[in-house]
Amino acid sequence: MMDFIIRTIILASSIFLVGKITKLYIIEDFFTALIAALILAIVNVVIRPLLIFITFPLTIVTLGIFLFFINGICLIIVSALVPKFKIEGCLNSAIAAFIISLTSIILEWLSGF
């Protein structure tokens, strides 16, 4: 349980930092980022596998590059569910998802997690 809490806080920090630094999306405060991280975790468990299954041929043809857009679609779904988190455009969301992933990896590495 503690593992989930720490990873969620790291993901929320990544969402907040990327939103404030890159301007790819608008996020109001850290609490909103925390809610977005929790909902993103749920979306990644429930909806993302279904999207990967449906778009598997396209993912194979693009040699996995389409997975970035699937992550972006998950981020768009989260922005539709969280009121103070706004993202527009599939390309912005795909780029933001990629940068959030990199930032999370770096923060986990720095925290020793």
Buried (B, 14 or more C-beta within 10 A) or exposed (E): EEEEEEBBBBBBBBBBBBBEEBEBBBBBEBEBBBBBBBBBBEBBEEBBEEBEEEBEEEBEEEEEEBBBBBBBBBBBBBBEBBEBBEBEEBEBBBBBBBBBBEBBEEBBEEEEE
